[in-house]
Amino acid sequence: MIEEQAKKTIHFIFDLDNTLYSADIGFFKLIDRNINLYMRDKLHIDEKEIESKRINYFRRYGTTLKGLQLFYEIDPDDYLEYVHDVDLESYLMPDGNLKAMLNELNFPKIVCSNGNFEYVVRVLKILGIHECFEDIIDIRRLEYIPKPYLEAYEIMLDIMQASASQCVFIDDMRRNIRAAAKLGFRT
């Protein structure tokens, strides 16, 4: 009986950025700015090429980080610390409605982000929803393989010890949702 229940357990997996808060607040532009500064100051990429490279890497590889890892010798943790060094408190605030909605979901809830753990925790704490989640799967735990790579979802399932059919995947990006659906996640 318990094994049957475990097989039916539904896990709600939430993306963080632009999913648990509105993209309209605009603070992600600060992260884009920091990525550009990182590319200029740390990698000495010509300023005329930075914007197009950042966008190209994001579209082609899922994250700018992945593109930079492929073409430059970078320390991913240094990069993540640099780009996430933003004043979150000026853009985010506690969201009581979101907290109430999450608390009504009587299923395990996980955040899966292409960001690092420290950044995810900061955002969740500011939103006042940190305690709503059983686990955080960050880019490190995904072995620096970002969504939408299928391997990222397979790692996620291994961490959760769940099958895709037991998971509801919620994300703001269509390509991430398509990848999850391809593996059998509910979307």
N, CA and C of each residue as an Amber inpcrd file, in Angstrom:
protein
   561
   0.8240000  -1.1980000   0.0000000   0.0000000   0.0000000   0.0000000
   0.8690000   1.2640000   0.0000000   1.8780000   1.3110000   0.8710000
   2.7430000   2.4880000   0.9360000   3.5140000   2.6460000  -0.3690000
   3.9930000   1.5270000  -0.9440000   4.7180000   1.6000000  -2.2130000
   3.8210000   2.1430000  -3.3220000   2.5480000   1.7210000  -3.3290000
   1.6080000   2.2230000  -4.3290000   1.3910000   3.7200000  -4.1730000
   1.2750000   4.1760000  -2.9320000   1.1140000   5.6080000  -2.6650000
   2.3340000   6.3730000  -3.1700000   3.5220000   5.8400000  -2.9010000
   4.7530000   6.5100000  -3.3280000   4.7960000   6.6300000  -4.8460000
   4.3270000   5.6010000  -5.5400000   4.3180000   5.6430000  -7.0030000
   3.3890000   6.7260000  -7.5300000   2.3470000   7.0430000  -6.7700000
   1.3670000   8.0340000  -7.2060000   1.7030000   9.4470000  -6.7420000
   2.6850000   9.5900000  -5.8740000   3.0130000  10.9060000  -5.3350000
   3.3030000  11.8830000  -6.4620000   2.6860000  13.0200000  -6.3600000
   2.9000000  14.0700000  -7.3470000   3.8820000  15.0780000  -6.7600000
   4.8780000  15.4290000  -7.5460000   5.8500000  16.4500000  -7.1610000
   5.5980000  17.6710000  -8.0400000   5.4700000  18.8180000  -7.4280000
   5.3470000  20.0600000  -8.1740000   6.7290000  20.6980000  -8.2610000
   7.2120000  20.8670000  -9.4760000   8.5390000  21.4340000  -9.7030000
   8.3530000  22.8130000 -10.3300000   8.8400000  23.8190000  -9.6230000
   8.7010000  25.1990000 -10.0720000  10.0460000  25.7530000 -10.5140000
  10.0430000  26.4090000 -11.6530000  11.1650000  27.2620000 -12.0220000
  11.1190000  28.4600000 -11.0810000  12.2120000  29.1880000 -10.9800000
  12.2550000  30.3520000 -10.0970000  11.9880000  31.6550000 -10.8530000
  12.9440000  32.0590000 -11.6650000  12.9000000  33.3840000 -12.2850000
  11.7600000  33.5100000 -13.2840000  10.9910000  34.5630000 -13.1230000
   9.8460000  34.8850000 -13.9760000   8.7290000  33.8480000 -13.8890000
   8.8010000  32.9650000 -12.8940000   7.7440000  31.9900000 -12.6410000
   7.1520000  32.2170000 -11.2570000   7.9950000  32.2810000 -10.2450000
   7.5080000  32.5240000  -8.8850000   7.3860000  34.0190000  -8.5830000
   7.7840000  34.8400000  -9.5120000   7.5330000  36.2820000  -9.4590000
   7.3480000  36.7390000 -10.9020000   6.7480000  37.8840000 -11.0780000
   6.4250000  38.3910000 -12.4070000   7.6610000  38.9170000 -13.1360000
   7.7330000  38.5970000 -14.4080000   8.8080000  39.1320000 -15.2500000
   8.6830000  40.6470000 -15.3970000   7.4940000  41.1600000 -15.1570000
   7.2430000  42.5930000 -15.3330000   8.0140000  43.4780000 -14.3620000
   8.5070000  42.9150000 -13.2580000   9.2240000  43.7640000 -12.3010000
  10.5610000  44.2320000 -12.8660000  11.0770000  43.5210000 -13.8560000
  12.2260000  44.0070000 -14.6070000  13.5970000  43.8290000 -13.9970000
  13.6980000  43.1580000 -12.8590000  15.0290000  43.0730000 -12.2540000
  15.9530000  42.1320000 -13.0070000  15.4100000  41.2620000 -13.8470000
  16.2830000  40.3550000 -14.5910000  17.1750000  41.1310000 -15.5620000
  16.7650000  42.3460000 -15.8910000  17.6250000  43.2040000 -16.7240000
  18.9470000  43.4890000 -16.0100000  18.9040000  43.5420000 -14.6760000
  20.1410000  43.7510000 -13.9050000  21.0770000  42.5570000 -14.0430000
  20.5000000  41.3720000 -14.0740000  21.3180000  40.1690000 -14.2530000
  21.9190000  40.1670000 -15.6550000  21.1010000  40.5150000 -16.6540000
  21.6300000  40.6240000 -18.0220000  22.7800000  41.6290000 -18.0750000
  22.6060000  42.7540000 -17.3810000  23.6730000  43.7670000 -17.3320000
  24.9340000  43.1800000 -16.7070000  24.7620000  42.4370000 -15.5990000
  25.9200000  41.8300000 -14.9380000  26.6000000  40.7850000 -15.8210000
  25.8110000  40.0520000 -16.5830000  26.4000000  39.0870000 -17.5220000
  27.2580000  39.8350000 -18.5410000  26.7140000  40.9200000 -19.0720000
  27.4770000  41.7240000 -20.0340000  28.7640000  42.2510000 -19.4130000
  28.6790000  42.7360000 -18.1740000  29.8720000  43.2480000 -17.4840000
  30.8930000  42.1390000 -17.2480000  30.4100000  40.9600000 -16.8840000
  31.3040000  39.8180000 -16.6850000  32.0420000  39.5070000 -17.9840000
  31.3010000  39.4660000 -19.0770000  31.9000000  39.1480000 -20.3670000
  32.9250000  40.2080000 -20.7680000  32.6360000  41.4560000 -20.4490000
  33.5630000  42.5460000 -20.7770000  34.7780000  42.5490000 -19.8530000
  34.5240000  42.5430000 -18.5470000  35.5960000  42.7530000 -17.5690000
  36.4320000  41.5100000 -17.2870000  35.8010000  40.3560000 -17.2690000
  36.5300000  39.1300000 -16.9190000  37.0520000  38.3830000 -18.1460000
  36.3000000  38.4500000 -19.2480000  36.6900000  37.6890000 -20.4370000
  37.2340000  38.5830000 -21.5480000  37.1300000  39.8820000 -21.3600000
  37.6600000  40.8700000 -22.3090000  37.0820000  40.7020000 -23.7120000
  35.8030000  40.4120000 -23.7520000  35.1040000  40.3080000 -25.0330000
  34.7780000  41.7240000 -25.5010000  34.9610000  41.9540000 -26.7820000
  34.6850000  43.2680000 -27.3690000  33.2310000  43.6570000 -27.0820000
  33.0500000  44.8880000 -26.6160000  31.7100000  45.3610000 -26.2330000
  30.7040000  45.2580000 -27.3730000  31.1560000  45.3780000 -28.5980000
  30.2550000  45.2940000 -29.7500000  29.7030000  43.8850000 -29.9320000
  30.3940000  42.8900000 -29.4020000  29.9870000  41.4960000 -29.5760000
  29.2130000  40.9370000 -28.3850000  29.2960000  41.6010000 -27.2550000
  28.7810000  41.0320000 -26.0070000  27.2940000  40.7090000 -26.0730000
  26.4840000  41.6800000 -26.4240000  25.0270000  41.4830000 -26.4080000
  24.6170000  40.3340000 -27.3230000  25.1440000  40.3130000 -28.5350000
  24.7650000  39.2530000 -29.4730000  25.2680000  37.8920000 -28.9980000
  26.4710000  37.8400000 -28.4270000  26.9800000  36.5660000 -27.9050000
  26.1320000  36.0800000 -26.7360000  25.7860000  36.9890000 -25.8180000
  24.9850000  36.6020000 -24.6530000  23.6560000  36.0090000 -25.1060000
  22.9990000  36.6950000 -26.0100000  21.6960000  36.2300000 -26.4920000
  21.8450000  34.9250000 -27.2660000  22.8580000  34.8410000 -28.1180000
  23.0920000  33.6270000 -28.8970000  23.3640000  32.4300000 -27.9910000
  24.2240000  32.6040000 -27.0000000  24.5260000  31.5060000 -26.0800000
  23.2720000  31.0810000 -25.3220000  22.4940000  32.0350000 -24.8730000
  21.2660000  31.7130000 -24.1450000  20.3170000  30.9060000 -25.0280000
  20.1100000  31.3670000 -26.2380000  19.1810000  30.6700000 -27.1470000
  19.7120000  29.3020000 -27.5670000  20.9970000  29.2410000 -27.8240000
  21.5790000  28.0080000 -28.3650000  21.8710000  26.9540000 -27.3020000
  22.2880000  27.3880000 -26.1040000  22.7550000  26.4430000 -25.0900000
  21.9200000  26.4240000 -23.8150000  20.8470000  27.1990000 -23.7740000
  19.9830000  27.1870000 -22.5950000  20.3260000  28.2500000 -21.5740000
  21.6050000  28.5570000 -21.4430000  22.0730000  29.6440000 -20.5750000
  23.3190000  30.2480000 -21.2120000  23.5620000  31.5060000 -20.8760000
  24.8100000  32.1340000 -21.3120000  25.9880000  31.4020000 -20.6840000
  25.8150000  30.9900000 -19.4330000  26.8790000  30.2540000 -18.7310000
  27.3460000  29.0600000 -19.5440000  26.4190000  28.2690000 -20.0540000
  26.7890000  27.0690000 -20.8140000  27.6150000  27.4440000 -22.0460000
  27.2090000  28.4900000 -22.7490000  27.9790000  28.9420000 -23.9080000
  29.3730000  29.3970000 -23.5230000  29.4590000  30.1400000 -22.4220000
  30.7740000  30.6060000 -21.9690000  31.6510000  29.4400000 -21.5360000
  31.0540000  28.4290000 -20.9310000  31.8350000  27.2480000 -20.5360000
  32.3870000  26.5260000 -21.7600000  31.6290000  26.5300000 -22.8360000
  32.0650000  25.8330000 -24.0440000  33.1850000  26.5720000 -24.7790000
  33.1790000  27.9000000 -24.7120000  34.1060000  28.6790000 -25.5250000
  35.1800000  29.4260000 -24.7520000  35.0610000  29.4760000 -23.4360000
  36.0310000  30.1970000 -22.6040000  36.3200000  29.3560000 -21.3680000
  37.4590000  29.5220000 -20.8140000  37.7760000  28.8460000 -19.5530000
  37.2720000  29.7170000 -18.4160000  36.1110000  29.3670000 -17.8920000
  35.5630000  30.1630000 -16.7940000  35.2630000  29.2610000 -15.6030000
  35.2580000  29.8640000 -14.4450000  34.8350000  29.1960000 -13.2190000
  33.3390000  29.4710000 -13.0820000  32.4890000  28.4560000 -13.2300000
  31.0470000  28.7070000 -13.2030000  30.5640000  29.3210000 -11.8920000
  31.1930000  28.9670000 -10.7780000  30.7700000  29.5430000  -9.5010000
  31.1140000  31.0260000  -9.4200000  32.2740000  31.4010000  -9.9420000
  32.6520000  32.8130000  -9.9890000  31.6560000  33.5860000 -10.8490000
  31.3130000  33.0210000 -11.9830000  30.3370000  33.6360000 -12.8850000
  28.9960000  33.8190000 -12.1830000  28.4840000  32.7630000 -11.5620000
  27.1700000  32.8240000 -10.9200000  27.1430000  33.8350000  -9.7820000
  28.2070000  33.8680000  -9.0040000  28.2860000  34.8410000  -7.9110000
  28.2810000  36.2700000  -8.4780000  29.0120000  36.4720000  -9.5390000
  29.1180000  37.7960000 -10.1590000  27.7780000  38.2550000 -10.7270000
  27.1440000  37.4090000 -11.5200000  25.9250000  37.8490000 -12.2130000
  24.7310000  37.9730000 -11.2720000  24.7260000  37.2230000 -10.1680000
  23.6030000  37.2930000  -9.2260000  23.8050000  38.3330000  -8.1350000
  24.8570000  39.1070000  -8.2360000  25.1080000  40.1700000  -7.2600000
  24.2490000  41.3820000  -7.6210000  22.9570000  41.2770000  -7.3120000
  21.9970000  42.3390000  -7.6130000  21.1920000  42.6680000  -6.3580000
  20.6270000  43.8550000  -6.3420000  19.8300000  44.3270000  -5.2180000
  18.4060000  43.7860000  -5.3440000  18.2160000  42.5470000  -4.9570000
  16.9120000  41.8970000  -5.0770000  15.8340000  42.6050000  -4.2710000
  16.2110000  43.1040000  -3.1060000  15.2440000  43.7070000  -2.1920000
  14.5530000  44.9330000  -2.7890000  15.1670000  45.5770000  -3.7510000
  14.5400000  46.7370000  -4.3920000  13.4950000  46.3320000  -5.4240000
  13.4630000  45.0580000  -5.7870000  12.5510000  44.5970000  -6.8260000
  11.5280000  43.5800000  -6.3330000  11.9020000  42.7930000  -5.3520000
  11.0220000  41.7280000  -4.8640000  10.5120000  42.0620000  -3.4740000
   9.3410000  41.5150000  -3.1460000   8.7900000  41.6870000  -1.8060000
   7.9860000  40.4390000  -1.4490000   7.7040000  40.2480000  -0.1750000
   6.9130000  39.0810000   0.2160000   5.5890000  39.0350000  -0.5510000
   5.1980000  37.8200000  -0.9140000   3.9690000  37.6140000  -1.6780000
   3.0720000  36.6520000  -0.9080000   2.1940000  37.2110000  -0.0940000
   1.2990000  36.4070000   0.7370000   0.3520000  35.5390000  -0.0640000
  -0.1190000  36.0340000  -1.2060000  -1.0230000  35.2400000  -2.0440000
  -0.3140000  34.0150000  -2.6070000   0.9080000  34.2090000  -3.0620000
   1.6900000  33.0870000  -3.5830000   1.9480000  32.0730000  -2.4800000
   2.3030000  32.5570000  -1.3060000   2.5580000  31.6610000  -0.1770000
   1.3140000  30.8460000   0.1650000   0.1600000  31.4880000   0.2010000
  -1.0890000  30.7840000   0.5050000  -1.3830000  29.7240000  -0.5570000
  -1.1880000  30.0640000  -1.8300000  -1.4290000  29.1140000  -2.9140000
  -0.4930000  27.9120000  -2.8030000   0.7850000  28.1790000  -2.5420000
   1.7490000  27.0810000  -2.4070000   1.4050000  26.1920000  -1.2150000
   0.9920000  26.8010000  -0.1190000   0.6420000  26.0220000   1.0720000
  -0.5940000  25.1590000   0.8650000  -1.4530000  25.5340000  -0.0770000
  -2.6420000  24.7300000  -0.3770000  -2.3020000  23.4800000  -1.1800000
  -1.1680000  23.4780000  -1.8450000  -0.7390000  22.2960000  -2.6040000
  -0.1530000  21.2880000  -1.6240000  -0.8860000  20.2600000  -1.3340000
  -0.4300000  19.2620000  -0.3550000   0.3940000  18.1700000  -1.0200000
   1.3790000  18.6020000  -1.7530000   2.2980000  17.7080000  -2.4410000
   3.7050000  18.2650000  -2.2550000   4.7240000  17.4300000  -2.4350000
   6.0900000  17.9570000  -2.3730000   6.3020000  19.0190000  -3.4550000
   6.9320000  20.1070000  -3.0510000   7.2140000  21.2140000  -3.9640000
   8.7230000  21.4440000  -4.0010000   9.2320000  21.5660000  -5.2100000
  10.6700000  21.7090000  -5.4250000  10.8860000  22.9090000  -6.3410000
  11.9570000  23.6430000  -6.1070000  12.3740000  24.6890000  -7.0420000
  13.5450000  24.1240000  -7.8360000  13.4680000  24.2450000  -9.1520000
  14.5830000  23.8550000 -10.0130000  14.9780000  25.0770000 -10.8260000
  16.2240000  25.4960000 -10.6580000  16.6760000  26.7410000 -11.2740000
  18.0260000  26.5660000 -11.9570000  18.2100000  27.3130000 -13.0410000
  19.5180000  27.3930000 -13.6810000  20.4370000  28.3550000 -12.9310000
  19.9430000  28.9250000 -11.8390000  20.7600000  29.7660000 -10.9700000
  21.4180000  28.9230000  -9.8930000  22.2480000  29.5770000  -9.0700000
  22.8990000  28.8220000  -7.9970000  22.0500000  28.8410000  -6.7220000
  22.3760000  27.9370000  -5.8150000  21.6110000  27.7330000  -4.5840000
  21.4680000  29.0230000  -3.7830000  22.5590000  29.7410000  -3.6150000
  22.5400000  30.9570000  -2.7970000  21.5600000  31.9920000  -3.3530000
  21.5570000  32.1390000  -4.6520000  20.6430000  33.0760000  -5.3030000
  19.1940000  32.6270000  -5.1120000  18.9330000  31.3490000  -5.3330000
  17.5710000  30.8260000  -5.1890000  17.0580000  31.0650000  -3.7730000
  17.8730000  30.7570000  -2.7770000  17.4660000  30.9490000  -1.3800000
  17.1720000  32.4210000  -1.1090000  18.0250000  33.3110000  -1.5990000
  17.7870000  34.7560000  -1.4040000  16.4300000  35.1670000  -1.9580000
  16.1240000  34.7430000  -3.1710000  14.8500000  35.1060000  -3.7950000
  13.6860000  34.5300000  -2.9990000  13.7650000  33.2460000  -2.6530000
  12.6650000  32.6100000  -1.9190000  12.4310000  33.2710000  -0.5690000
  13.4980000  33.6220000   0.1150000  13.3480000  34.2790000   1.4250000
  12.7180000  35.6590000   1.2850000  13.1220000  36.4200000   0.2940000
  12.5260000  37.7440000   0.0900000  11.0430000  37.6080000  -0.2370000
  10.6890000  36.6240000  -1.0600000   9.2840000  36.4020000  -1.3990000
   8.4870000  35.8500000  -0.2140000   9.1850000  35.3750000   0.8140000
   8.5200000  34.8210000   1.9900000   7.9970000  33.4140000   1.7870000
   8.6070000  32.6740000   0.8510000   8.0990000  31.3370000   0.5200000
   9.1580000  30.2430000   0.6540000  10.2850000  30.5610000   1.2410000
  11.3780000  29.5920000   1.3590000  10.9110000  28.2950000   2.0120000
  10.1280000  28.4110000   3.0740000   9.7030000  27.2210000   3.8200000
   8.6170000  26.4210000   3.0930000   8.1230000  26.9100000   1.9770000
   7.0970000  26.1930000   1.2140000   7.6800000  25.0410000   0.3920000
   9.0020000  25.0150000   0.2430000   9.6340000  24.0480000  -0.6530000
  10.4390000  23.0140000   0.1160000  10.3050000  21.7720000  -0.3230000
  11.0420000  20.6740000   0.2960000  12.4850000  20.6140000  -0.1740000
  12.7340000  21.1010000  -1.3870000  14.0870000  20.9780000  -1.9290000
  14.3340000  22.0690000  -2.9660000  15.6010000  22.3300000  -3.1800000
  16.0570000  23.2430000  -4.2290000  17.0690000  22.4760000  -5.0730000
  16.7930000  22.4170000  -6.3560000  17.7320000  21.8050000  -7.2940000
  18.2930000  22.9450000  -8.1360000  19.5420000  23.2730000  -7.8780000
  20.1740000  24.3940000  -8.5770000  21.0800000  23.8750000  -9.6880000
  21.7050000  24.7980000 -10.3880000  22.5530000  24.4420000 -11.5260000
  23.7250000  23.5500000 -11.1120000  24.2170000  23.7120000  -9.9030000
  25.3150000  22.8390000  -9.4460000  24.8360000  21.3960000  -9.3310000
  23.6750000  21.2160000  -8.7010000  23.1450000  19.8560000  -8.5460000
  22.7960000  19.2480000  -9.8990000  22.5400000  20.0990000 -10.8810000
  22.2940000  19.6250000 -12.2460000  23.6010000  19.4250000 -13.0090000
  24.7130000  19.4970000 -12.2800000  26.0460000  19.3070000 -12.8530000
  26.3370000  20.3350000 -13.9530000  25.7940000  21.5390000 -13.7640000
  25.9590000  22.6640000 -14.6880000  25.3540000  22.3770000 -16.0630000
  24.4030000  21.4540000 -16.0980000  23.6650000  21.1750000 -17.3310000
  22.3130000  21.8720000 -17.1820000  22.0570000  22.9210000 -17.9480000
  20.8380000  23.7020000 -17.7300000  19.6020000  23.0950000 -18.3880000
  18.4460000  23.4760000 -17.8600000  17.2260000  23.2820000 -18.6250000
  17.4340000  24.1300000 -19.8800000  17.1130000  23.7260000 -21.0400000
  16.2100000  22.6610000 -21.4410000  16.8680000  21.3400000 -21.8580000
  18.1390000  21.1170000 -21.5400000  18.7710000  19.8410000 -21.8930000
  18.0440000  18.6960000 -21.1880000  17.7230000  17.6540000 -21.9330000
  17.0070000  16.5140000 -21.3550000  17.7720000  15.9060000 -20.1910000
  19.0940000  15.9180000 -20.2750000  19.9090000  15.3600000 -19.1960000
  19.6570000  16.0790000 -17.8690000  19.3740000  17.3710000 -17.9150000
  19.0750000  18.1250000 -16.6890000  17.8250000  17.5620000 -16.0150000
  16.8180000  17.2300000 -16.8040000  15.5720000  16.6840000 -16.2530000
  15.7920000  15.2740000 -15.7040000  16.6470000  14.5130000 -16.3730000
  16.9600000  13.1660000 -15.8820000  17.6930000  13.2330000 -14.5460000
  18.6200000  14.1780000 -14.4100000  19.3140000  14.3730000 -13.1350000
  18.3080000  14.7780000 -12.0640000  17.4120000  15.6810000 -12.4210000
  16.3720000  16.1310000 -11.4990000  15.5530000  14.9420000 -10.9860000
  15.1520000  14.0660000 -11.8830000  14.3680000  12.8880000 -11.4910000
  15.1730000  11.9680000 -10.5820000  16.4550000  11.7920000 -10.8810000
  17.3180000  10.9740000 -10.0160000  17.4000000  11.5670000  -8.6140000
  17.5770000  12.8690000  -8.5260000  17.6540000  13.5330000  -7.2220000
  16.3630000  13.3180000  -6.4410000  15.2370000  13.4720000  -7.1230000
  13.9360000  13.3610000  -6.4590000  13.5070000  11.9130000  -6.2500000
  14.1810000  10.9910000  -6.9060000  13.7970000   9.5840000  -6.8980000
  12.3310000   9.4390000  -7.3090000  12.0360000  10.0480000  -8.4530000
  10.6710000  10.0540000  -8.9710000  10.7040000   9.7600000 -10.4600000
   9.5510000   9.3930000 -10.9790000   9.4220000   9.2370000 -12.4240000
   8.7960000  10.5090000 -12.9790000   9.0000000  10.7470000 -14.2500000
   8.4690000  11.9630000 -14.8740000   6.9520000  12.0360000 -14.7420000
   6.2750000  10.8990000 -14.8230000   4.8090000  10.9040000 -14.7330000
   4.3050000  11.3240000 -13.3550000   5.1870000  11.3250000 -12.3570000
   4.8200000  11.7580000 -11.0080000   5.0440000  13.2500000 -10.8050000
   5.4990000  13.9480000 -11.8350000   5.9270000  15.3360000 -11.6680000
   5.1090000  16.2980000 -12.5200000   4.7550000  17.4120000 -11.9030000
   4.1410000  18.5330000 -12.6060000   5.2170000  19.6050000 -12.7090000
   5.5190000  20.0080000 -13.9290000   6.6090000  20.9530000 -14.1760000
   6.0300000  22.3050000 -14.5690000   6.4270000  23.3570000 -13.8490000
   5.8960000  24.7040000 -14.0650000   7.0670000  25.6450000 -14.3460000
   7.0580000  26.2630000 -15.5200000   8.1660000  27.1090000 -15.9640000
   7.6040000  28.1900000 -16.8780000   8.2970000  29.3000000 -16.9830000
   7.8470000  30.3800000 -17.8590000   8.3450000  30.2270000 -19.2890000
   9.2880000  29.3250000 -19.5140000   9.8870000  29.2050000 -20.8440000
   9.3540000  27.9800000 -21.5830000   8.8040000  28.2510000 -22.7550000
   8.1850000  27.1990000 -23.5620000   9.1650000  26.0540000 -23.8540000
  10.4130000  26.3850000 -24.1700000  11.3720000  25.3260000 -24.5150000
  11.6410000  24.4130000 -23.3220000  11.6300000  24.9550000 -22.1030000
  11.8210000  24.1270000 -20.9080000  10.6120000  23.2280000 -20.6730000
   9.4280000  23.7600000 -20.9270000   8.1960000  22.9800000 -20.7720000
   8.1620000  21.8590000 -21.8090000   8.5230000  22.1780000 -23.0500000
   8.5380000  21.1460000 -24.1050000   9.5000000  20.0130000 -23.7630000
  10.6800000  20.3690000 -23.2550000  11.6620000  19.3370000 -22.8980000
  11.1180000  18.4460000 -21.7880000  10.5010000  19.0490000 -20.7840000
   9.9260000  18.2640000 -19.6850000   8.8210000  17.3510000 -20.2030000
   7.9610000  17.8740000 -21.0550000   6.8590000  17.0780000 -21.6040000
   7.3890000  15.9110000 -22.4340000   8.4770000  16.1400000 -23.1350000
   9.0830000  15.0880000 -23.9610000   9.4680000  13.8690000 -23.1160000
   9.8710000  14.1160000 -21.8720000  10.2500000  13.0230000 -20.9700000
   9.0700000  12.4660000 -20.1810000   7.8900000  13.0640000 -20.3510000
   6.7020000  12.5470000 -19.6790000   6.2590000  13.3110000 -18.4460000
   6.9040000  14.4500000 -18.1610000   6.4300000  15.3030000 -17.0670000
   5.0420000  15.8290000 -17.4300000   4.2350000  16.0830000 -16.4270000
   2.9760000  16.7890000 -16.6470000   3.3160000  18.2740000 -16.7150000
   2.7450000  18.9530000 -17.6890000   3.0560000  20.3780000 -17.8540000
   1.7800000  21.1830000 -17.9720000
